[in-house]
Amino acid sequence: SDAPETTELVEDFRKLGEEFDKLGYFHVSRSFYVTKVAAVFGIFFCSMALLFKTESFTAHMASAVLLGLFWQQFAFVGHDCGHMSARTHA
């Protein structure tokens, strides 16, 4: 066969992956993602409330910070969905 031999290191990582799989480390926790998305949208709604319900410059700056935090956290969820780790077994 033209395929290269599997190294001992690769075999060790495969065994480790199988062990982690048996322990459930790669299984999706739907409740984690539901809670995460709810918290992320909570940040968004707080940002919008500060923006539209106040006239304070400081509150508007806090709104901007929260909006940035919202996008950063939402990108985390999107990143995980891109890997399908939010929807399926790894």
N, C-alpha and C positions, 0 to 999 in steps of 0.2 A: 504494500500500500504506500502511496505517496504522502499520506498524512503524517505529520510529525508526531512523535511519541508524546504522550501527556506527561508533564513533569510532576514530581512529587508535590511541589508547591501548589500546582493547579488541583491536584487530587485532594490536598488538604483543604483548600478553599471550597471545593465542591462538597466535601464532608461537613465542613462548618456550615455551609448554606443549608444542607439537608437537616442538620441539627437545629438550626434556627427555625426552619420551617416546621419541624415537629413541635418546637416550643411555642409556635404561633406568632413569632415576631413579624412574619410577612403577611399576616392576615389583616384584612381591612376592618377597622372599627368604624362602622357607619355613624355611631353616636359621636365619635370624635369630630368627624367632618360636619355633621349637623350642628354641633355646638360651635365649632370653629367658624362656620359661615354665619351663624346667628350673631356671634360676637363681633365679627368683621362688619356686618351690617349695622350692629349697634353703634360701632365707632362712626360709621358713615352718618347715621341719623343724628348722633350727637354733634358731629361737625356741621350738618345742615341746620340744626336747631340753633347753634351758636351763630351761624352766619345770618340766618333770616329772622331770628327772634331777639337779637341784641343789636345795639348800635355802637358798642364799645370797640375801640381799636384793638385792645388786648384780647377781647373775646373773638374778634375776627382773626387775629393771629393764631389763637388757640385752635380755631376752626381749621385754619390752613394746615397746622401741624397734624391735627386729627385726620384731615383728608389725605395727607401724605402717608400717615400710618395705615389708613384704610387701603390705599393702593398697594403698599408694601405687603400687607397681610393678604390681600386678595390675590396678589401675584404668587404668594406661597401656595394657595389653594389651586390656582391655575397651573402652577408648575407640577404639583402632585398629580393633577388630572392629566397633564401631558404625559406623565410616566405611567398613567393608568393605575397608580397606586391608591387613588381615591375611589376606584371603582372595582378593581379586581384583585385577585391574588397576584403577588409580585412574580 
